[in-house]
């Protein structure tokens, strides 16, 4: 592994990694091909409206994989919403005080 110390080298390397990272999904059904064309990049095409209305519209030339179909079916499920009065409100002081009680080495991620 090469050690980078020059700002220009660091910036170029970060740029290359970012391009690779942000384009990982390019060849997936949700980023290119018939599904993307049917839904539209702005989510403004008929298939998008169908998903939001709770059904999967016919998308020409799109034989989905089972995994893709399960994702699409999940998007059509009408989940219950939480009424605004059911939200708990926390003051800034309460929020800050909660952090004061945690040990610094306590992880906040599910991995522990």
C-alpha positions as CSV (number, residue, x, y, z in Angstrom):
1,X,0.0,0.0,0.0
2,X,1.4,3.4,-1.0
3,X,1.6,6.1,1.6
4,X,0.1,9.4,0.3
5,X,1.2,12.7,1.7
6,X,0.7,15.2,-1.0
7,X,-2.7,17.0,-1.0
8,X,-3.2,16.6,-4.8
9,X,-2.5,12.8,-4.6
10,X,-4.9,12.4,-1.7
11,X,-7.6,14.3,-3.5
12,X,-7.1,12.3,-6.7
13,X,-7.2,9.0,-4.7
14,X,-10.3,10.0,-2.8
15,X,-12.0,11.1,-6.0
16,X,-11.3,7.7,-7.6
17,X,-12.6,5.8,-4.6
18,X,-15.8,8.0,-4.5
19,X,-16.4,7.4,-8.2
20,X,-16.2,3.7,-7.7
21,X,-18.3,3.8,-4.5
22,X,-21.1,6.0,-5.9
23,X,-21.4,4.0,-9.1
24,X,-21.7,0.6,-7.6
25,X,-25.4,0.4,-8.2
26,X,-25.2,1.5,-11.8
27,X,-25.8,-1.9,-13.3
28,X,-28.6,-2.9,-10.9
29,X,-32.3,-3.0,-11.9
30,X,-33.0,0.1,-9.9
31,X,-30.3,2.2,-11.5
32,X,-30.4,1.3,-15.2
33,X,-32.5,-0.6,-17.7
34,X,-36.2,-1.2,-18.1
35,X,-37.2,-0.7,-14.5
36,X,-35.4,2.7,-14.2
37,X,-36.9,3.7,-17.5
38,X,-40.4,2.6,-16.3
39,X,-40.1,4.4,-13.0
40,X,-38.1,7.4,-14.3
41,X,-35.1,9.0,-12.7
42,X,-37.4,11.6,-11.2
43,X,-39.9,8.9,-10.1
44,X,-42.5,10.5,-12.3
45,X,-43.5,7.8,-14.8
46,X,-46.5,5.5,-14.7
47,X,-44.7,2.6,-13.1
48,X,-43.7,4.9,-10.2
49,X,-47.3,6.1,-9.7
50,X,-48.4,2.4,-9.8
51,X,-46.0,1.5,-7.0
52,X,-47.1,4.4,-4.9
53,X,-50.8,3.4,-5.5
54,X,-50.0,-0.1,-4.2
55,X,-49.6,-2.2,-7.4
56,X,-46.8,-3.2,-9.7
57,X,-47.4,-1.8,-13.1
58,X,-46.4,-3.7,-16.2
59,X,-42.9,-2.6,-17.2
60,X,-42.1,-3.6,-20.8
61,X,-39.1,-5.9,-21.3
62,X,-38.6,-6.4,-17.5
63,X,-38.5,-10.0,-16.3
64,X,-37.6,-9.3,-12.7
65,X,-35.4,-11.5,-10.5
66,X,-37.2,-12.8,-7.4
67,X,-35.2,-10.5,-5.2
68,X,-36.2,-7.5,-7.3
69,X,-39.8,-8.6,-7.3
70,X,-39.8,-8.8,-3.5
71,X,-38.4,-5.3,-3.2
72,X,-41.0,-4.0,-5.6
73,X,-43.8,-5.8,-3.6
74,X,-42.5,-4.2,-0.4
75,X,-42.8,-0.8,-2.0
76,X,-46.4,-1.4,-2.7
77,X,-47.3,-2.2,1.0
78,X,-49.4,0.4,2.7
79,X,-47.8,0.8,6.1
80,X,-49.5,2.6,8.9
81,X,-48.4,6.1,9.6
82,X,-47.7,7.6,13.0
83,X,-50.0,10.4,13.9
84,X,-48.2,13.7,14.7
85,X,-49.5,13.7,18.3
86,X,-47.8,10.3,18.9
87,X,-44.3,11.7,18.4
88,X,-42.3,12.3,21.5
89,X,-40.8,15.8,21.9
90,X,-37.4,16.1,23.5
91,X,-35.9,19.4,24.5
92,X,-32.3,20.3,23.6
93,X,-31.4,20.1,27.3
94,X,-32.9,16.6,27.6
95,X,-31.1,15.5,24.4
96,X,-27.8,16.7,25.6
97,X,-28.3,15.3,29.1
98,X,-28.9,11.8,27.6
99,X,-25.4,11.9,26.1
100,X,-23.8,12.9,29.4
101,X,-24.9,9.6,31.0
102,X,-23.4,7.4,28.3
103,X,-19.8,6.1,28.6
104,X,-17.6,7.4,25.9
105,X,-16.6,3.9,24.7
106,X,-20.2,2.8,24.4
107,X,-21.0,2.0,20.8
108,X,-24.1,3.5,19.2
109,X,-24.3,1.1,16.3
110,X,-26.2,-2.2,16.2
111,X,-23.0,-4.1,15.8
112,X,-21.9,-3.2,19.3
